């Protein structure tokens, strides 16, 4: 059991720098993507000739594509490289992406912003396996559920705050896209600073031979997961949660505009209610599970 409750982990170096690194990264992803989605939804002609529905779904598709193709390969990297070093490298990549994204916002370049969305998906894919593999190396067996609950809660609170910030910034007026660009760069810098405090995390298999064929390694990973029913069902459940969540968050702006007749503030309210519910459930997992593995 975690002494004094799960929130005590947020005061400890083994957990806190890692938590804030992933928190700031998740917030930044959503400031960028929700700002981009709202701009396409409400100011589409200034960015693209595609229909709003096509453009919005394209944004979601290019963000998810790296997860489908590179997750298993990213897992291999996490096994082979010190996770703290890998996470810091990913934060440097995030800063480069946001600088490019700022240029895309400034010049209203849909192709540039779409490329940045693809790169953000790649950034998140590289970070994901290291994020989940980090906890078992720094937390005790009876702290894992508490730590996971905090990470998931933090992720969805970050999604909530990032989404609200993206909507609020775009809703400020003609210069909203520039405010979003500046915010994204600031969050990337903050995440990079937080990552410098993550303690070294030795790789479990530094001699692992990398398989650079993403389809083959993905198929092999799925087959390994199927050997353990609990692991496979957990994998399916997590995948469904993220698929459903990403789909809904992406569609809220179009639904708000076309069905409810509202502006960015209405889309923000829908996103807030949705992500707040998931964050609450994630934090409650530790108690509902009886703090058992």
C-alpha positions in Angstrom: 0.0 0.0 0.0 1.2 3.5 -0.8 1.9 5.3 2.6 -0.4 8.2 3.3 -2.3 7.6 0.1 -1.4 7.7 -3.6 -0.9 11.5 -3.8 2.3 11.2 -1.8 4.0 9.9 -4.9 3.8 13.4 -6.3 6.3 14.5 -3.7 8.9 12.0 -4.6 11.6 12.3 -7.3 11.1 8.7 -8.5 7.6 9.7 -9.6 7.1 13.5 -9.7 9.4 14.6 -12.6 8.1 11.7 -14.7 4.5 12.6 -13.9 4.9 16.2 -14.9 6.9 15.4 -18.0 4.0 13.2 -19.3 1.4 15.7 -18.0 2.9 18.6 -19.9 3.3 16.5 -23.0 -0.3 15.4 -23.0 -1.5 19.0 -22.4 0.7 20.2 -25.3 -0.6 17.6 -27.7 -4.2 18.7 -27.0 -3.5 22.4 -27.1 -2.0 21.9 -30.6 -4.6 19.4 -32.0 -7.7 21.1 -30.6 -6.5 24.5 -31.8 -5.8 23.1 -35.2 -9.2 21.3 -35.2 -11.1 24.5 -34.2 -9.3 26.5 -36.8 -10.2 24.0 -39.5 -13.8 23.9 -38.2 -14.5 27.6 -37.8 -12.0 29.2 -40.2 -11.6 26.4 -42.7 -11.3 28.4 -45.9 -8.2 30.2 -44.6 -6.5 26.8 -44.1 -7.7 24.2 -46.6 -10.2 23.6 -49.5 -11.1 20.2 -47.9 -14.5 19.9 -46.3 -14.6 20.4 -42.6 -15.5 16.7 -41.9 -12.7 15.4 -44.2 -10.1 17.8 -42.7 -11.1 17.0 -39.1 -11.0 13.2 -39.6 -7.7 13.5 -41.5 -6.2 15.3 -38.4 -7.3 12.3 -36.3 -6.1 9.7 -38.8 -2.5 11.1 -39.2 -2.2 11.4 -35.4 -3.2 7.8 -34.8 -1.2 6.3 -37.7 2.1 6.2 -35.8 0.4 4.4 -32.9 -0.7 1.6 -35.3 2.7 1.3 -37.0 5.3 2.1 -34.5 4.0 1.1 -31.0 5.8 -2.3 -30.9 9.0 -0.9 -32.3 8.8 1.9 -29.6 8.4 -0.9 -27.0 11.7 -2.4 -28.3 13.4 0.9 -27.9 12.2 1.2 -24.4 13.6 -2.2 -23.5 17.0 -1.3 -25.1 17.6 2.3 -24.0 17.6 4.0 -20.6 14.0 5.2 -20.3 15.0 8.6 -18.7 17.3 9.2 -21.7 14.7 8.1 -24.2 12.0 10.4 -22.6 14.4 13.4 -22.7 15.1 12.8 -26.3 11.4 12.7 -27.0 11.0 16.0 -25.3 13.6 17.6 -27.5 11.7 16.2 -30.5 8.5 17.8 -29.1 10.2 21.2 -28.9 11.3 20.9 -32.6 7.8 19.9 -33.6 6.3 22.9 -31.8 8.7 25.3 -33.4 7.7 24.0 -36.8 4.0 24.1 -35.7 4.4 27.7 -34.7 5.5 28.5 -38.3 2.5 26.6 -39.6 0.1 28.5 -37.3 1.7 31.8 -38.3 1.4 31.2 -42.0 -1.9 29.2 -41.8 -0.3 26.3 -43.6 -2.6 23.3 -43.4 0.1 20.8 -44.8 2.7 22.0 -42.2 0.2 21.6 -39.3 -0.8 18.2 -40.6 2.9 17.1 -40.7 3.3 18.4 -37.2 0.2 16.3 -36.1 1.8 13.2 -37.6 5.1 14.0 -35.8 3.2 14.6 -32.5 1.6 11.1 -33.0 5.1 9.7 -33.5 6.4 11.6 -30.4 3.5 10.2 -28.3 4.1 6.7 -29.7 7.8 6.8 -28.7 6.9 8.1 -25.2 4.1 5.6 -24.5 6.0 2.3 -23.9 8.7 4.1 -21.8 5.9 5.7 -19.7 4.2 2.4 -18.8 7.5 0.5 -18.4 9.0 3.2 -16.1 6.6 2.6 -13.2 7.4 -1.0 -12.4 11.1 -0.1 -12.1 10.5 2.7 -9.6 7.3 1.7 -7.7 6.7 -1.3 -5.4 4.3 -4.0 -6.2 1.5 -2.4 -4.1 2.1 1.1 -5.6 1.6 0.1 -9.2 -2.2 0.6 -9.3 -1.9 3.9 -7.4 0.9 5.1 -9.8 -1.1 4.0 -12.9 -4.2 5.7 -11.5 -2.3 9.0 -11.0 -0.7 8.8 -14.5 -4.1 8.1 -16.2 -5.8 10.8 -14.1 -3.0 13.2 -14.9 -3.2 12.4 -18.6 -6.9 13.1 -18.9 -6.7 16.2 -16.7 -3.9 17.3 -19.1 -6.1 16.5 -22.0 -8.9 18.5 -20.4 -6.8 21.5 -19.6 -5.0 21.4 -23.0 -8.3 21.1 -24.8 -9.8 24.0 -22.8 -6.7 26.1 -23.3 -6.7 25.4 -27.1 -10.4 26.4 -27.4 -10.0 29.5 -25.2 -6.9 30.7 -27.1 -8.6 30.3 -30.5 -11.7 32.0 -29.2 -9.7 35.1 -28.3 -10.0 36.4 -31.9 -7.9 36.9 -35.0 -4.6 36.4 -33.2 -5.7 33.2 -31.4 -3.6 30.9 -33.5 -0.5 32.9 -32.6 -1.3 32.6 -28.9 -1.8 28.8 -29.3 1.6 28.6 -31.0 3.3 30.5 -28.2 1.6 28.3 -25.6 2.7 25.1 -27.3 6.3 26.2 -27.4 6.1 27.2 -23.7 4.7 23.8 -22.7 7.4 22.0 -24.7 10.1 23.9 -22.9 8.5 23.2 -19.5 8.2 19.4 -20.3 11.9 19.4 -21.4 12.9 21.0 -18.1 10.9 18.5 -16.1 12.4 15.5 -18.0 15.9 16.5 -16.8 15.0 15.4 -13.3 13.7 11.9 -14.2 16.1 9.4 -12.5 18.1 7.0 -14.5 16.1 3.9 -15.4 18.2 1.0 -16.6 17.0 -0.8 -19.7 16.0 -4.5 -19.1 17.6 -5.7 -22.3 20.4 -3.4 -23.6 21.6 -6.0 -26.0 18.2 -6.5 -27.7 18.4 -6.8 -31.4 16.0 -4.3 -32.9 13.5 -5.5 -35.5 12.8 -2.5 -37.8 9.9 -4.1 -39.7 6.9 -2.5 -37.9 4.3 -4.9 -39.3 6.3 -8.0 -38.3 7.1 -6.8 -34.8 3.5 -5.6 -34.2 2.1 -9.0 -35.2 4.5 -10.8 -33.0 3.7 -8.6 -30.0 -0.1 -9.3 -30.5 0.6 -13.0 -30.6 2.6 -12.8 -27.4 -0.2 -10.9 -25.7 -2.8 -13.5 -26.8 -0.9 -16.1 -24.8 -2.1 -14.4 -21.6 -5.8 -13.8 -21.5 -5.7 -11.1 -18.9 -3.0 -9.2 -20.7 -4.8 -9.5 -24.1 -8.1 -8.3 -22.7 -6.4 -5.4 -20.9 -4.8 -4.5 -24.2 -8.1 -4.5 -26.0 -9.8 -2.5 -23.3 -7.1 0.2 -23.2 -7.1 0.4 -27.0 -10.9 0.8 -27.1 -10.8 3.5 -24.5 -8.2 5.6 -26.4 -9.9 4.9 -29.8 -13.3 6.0 -28.5 -11.9 8.9 -26.5 -9.9 10.3 -29.4 -12.9 9.9 -31.8 -15.2 11.8 -29.6 -12.8 14.6 -28.7 -12.1 15.1 -32.4 -15.8 15.2 -33.4 -16.9 17.7 -30.6 -16.1 20.9 -32.6 -18.1 19.7 -35.7 -20.9 18.4 -33.6 -21.0 21.7 -31.7 -21.1 23.8 -34.8 -23.4 21.8 -37.1 -25.8 20.1 -34.6 -25.9 22.4 -31.6 -25.2 25.6 -33.4 -22.5 26.6 -30.9 -19.0 28.0 -31.1 -15.7 26.9 -29.6 -17.0 27.5 -26.1 -19.6 24.8 -26.6 -17.1 22.4 -28.0 -14.9 23.1 -24.9 -17.8 22.3 -22.5 -18.4 18.9 -24.2 -14.7 18.1 -24.1 -14.5 19.1 -20.5 -17.4 17.0 -19.3 -16.0 14.0 -21.2 -12.4 14.1 -20.0 -13.3 15.1 -16.4 -15.3 11.9 -16.2 -12.5 9.7 -17.4 -10.0 11.5 -15.1 -12.3 10.9 -12.1 -12.6 7.2 -13.0 -8.8 6.8 -13.4 -8.1 8.3 -10.0 -10.8 6.0 -8.4 -9.2 2.8 -9.8 -6.8 2.5 -6.8 -9.7 2.5 -4.4 -12.1 0.4 -6.5 -9.5 -2.3 -6.9 -8.9 -2.5 -3.2 -5.3 -1.4 -3.9 -4.6 -4.8 -5.3 -2.5 -5.7 -8.3 
